[in-house]
Structure formats: C-alpha cells, structure tokens
C-alpha cells in the first residue's frame, strides 16, 4: 500500500525524532508532501507497464474470433541512495546548548528534500548515473505536448494545458514554478479565465492554487537561487531560442506515479568521532520514482514568461 510521507510519519512508533524528521522532510517540498510512496524489499522494483491494449471484435453465430494480444513492457526501477553526514562541534553544543545539533539536522533534511524534488523533475541517470530519472527525461511522444513551435516559446495557452491534462488518466495535480503559479493568480482576475482558478488551504495552512480542480504544486524553493530552480525559465524550446519552462500534470495514485523506498528516511546518531571532537549524524534515504502507467504524467513544454492566454 502506497502512503504519503505524512501518513508514514504517523505510523512510526517509538521514535519521535524519526517521525519528526519525516514530517519535516515533507513540509519542505510540496511534491514530497503529496506523492505516495510504496515500500519495497530489496533494491529495485520490477513491474509490467501497459503498452497497448489487445484488439476485440464482434462475431456472428458459428464464427471465430481473431486472436489478439496486448503489449506489456517490463520495467525495473532501481533505488538510489541519497543523504549525507553532518558534524557539529562539541564546543558549539556546550556554548549554545544541545538544540544547536537539532537545528543543523533540520537544515540537512531541508537540503535533502529540495535536492530530491529537483531530481524528481530534472534527474537524468544518463549524465549522472547515481541519481534517478526525473519526469523531464521520462516523458516523450504523446506525453510531451508543445505549447508553441515559435522560437523562445509563447505565453501559456489554457487550450494547451487542457490538452496536456487530457493526456493523463485520473490527474491529481499540476506542477510548475512559483513564477508560473503567480501568472494563474493574475489570470484569475480576468473574467475569461477566473472561473477555472480557485484557492484553498492545505494541511499546513498554506494557500493552494488550483486550476480546473487540480491543485498546483510548486517545484522550486526560496533557498535555491532562482536560476537553478527545476522549472526556471531556462529551458531550450523546441522551436529554438531560450527562456522556456514547462508545466506538468501528474496522477499521484497507486499504480500510476508513485515514489518507491526501502524504509523511510534514516537518521543515525554516530556519536563522537575519534578523529576530531564532533558529534556526527548521518541522514540517508533509499528511494526513487516509478511511472507505472504510460499515461500517469504529461509535460507541457515551450512556455515563455508572457501572460497566460485563453
């Protein structure tokens, strides 16, 4: 059964620190807060992805059916290992109190969360074999929709985003940058668009913007330079030029698009090192993503920084 990290944190018994770390991890990424994770044994998940349905037909009395077999594509997703060590000098713990170690651990967890959701979009195991493939490298063919063939792209077209949403079975969320989400807030004030954009609150009390009933998840962070955000206006549009970005539609459901992990995030107190007077903490997570259905996600590319159009 696939659970979100917040749901998993509630099931961690006897380890308040670990449950708190898991919840903190989810709080620092809207994607991680919404994405269900499936716990798997071992270091990989093998599954069959639907390729094409078999044919069927009507027949008359005493007639035979024509044989037809569907296409199934075997897929294997390998878990990746992410984390890091954190050293806090004992003198800092004496002068500032033991809480200073918890502050540094929280910062490490926040950094891991932001790195993970960056790779959720931009991960590419071809160039960096130790990381998992993100949505950008996975979504091709009919799951990649062009907003415009012009050089540099064009302002987001609502007709095109609707086309992208229709490419996903049972969509649950949209993913975009903060800059693009702000354009939806502006569009909401336009009479021709406003009825499709609504606002609500999530479990943390944060405002959630939705388009056509799909909550918008933000894929960047204020702690990372804007030029390095996963969906900054720095993509190369298909028509040439520069300054493009993308929007994604996803189905965060079991059997569609999920995270995979072998156990939740581990927080290990390694104690004082012999080599120097520091207390070491190790944070590690074996994880990845599984695109279990060919229509579990889609990408709308070739969007520039202009206003949204109908």
HELIX and SHEET records of a PDB file:
HELIX    1   1 UNK A    5  UNK A   11  1                                   7    
HELIX    2   2 UNK A   16  UNK A   27  1                                  12    
HELIX    3   3 UNK A   30  UNK A   34  1                                   5    
HELIX    4   4 UNK A   90  UNK A   96  1                                   7    
HELIX    5   5 UNK A   99  UNK A  122  1                                  24    
HELIX    6   6 UNK A  135  UNK A  138  1                                   4    
HELIX    7   7 UNK A  141  UNK A  143  5                                   3    
HELIX    8   8 UNK A  158  UNK A  166  1                                   9    
HELIX    9   9 UNK A  178  UNK A  187  1                                  10    
HELIX   10  10 UNK A  194  UNK A  196  5                                   3    
HELIX   11  11 UNK A  226  UNK A  228  5                                   3    
SHEET    1   A 4 UNK A  37  UNK A  39  0                                        
SHEET    2   A 4 UNK A 257  UNK A 261  1                                        
SHEET    3   A 4 UNK A 278  UNK A 291 -1                                        
SHEET    4   A 4 UNK A  80  UNK A  89 -1                                        
SHEET    1   B 4 UNK A  37  UNK A  39  0                                        
SHEET    2   B 4 UNK A 257  UNK A 261  1                                        
SHEET    3   B 4 UNK A 278  UNK A 291 -1                                        
SHEET    4   B 4 UNK A 266  UNK A 272 -1                                        
SHEET    1   C 2 UNK A  44  UNK A  52  0                                        
SHEET    2   C 2 UNK A  71  UNK A  78 -1                                        
SHEET    1   D 7 UNK A 144  UNK A 146  0                                        
SHEET    2   D 7 UNK A 297  UNK A 303  1                                        
SHEET    3   D 7 UNK A 245  UNK A 250 -1                                        
SHEET    4   D 7 UNK A 173  UNK A 176 -1                                        
SHEET    5   D 7 UNK A 214  UNK A 218  1                                        
SHEET    6   D 7 UNK A 207  UNK A 211 -1                                        
SHEET    7   D 7 UNK A 197  UNK A 201 -1                                        
END                                                                             
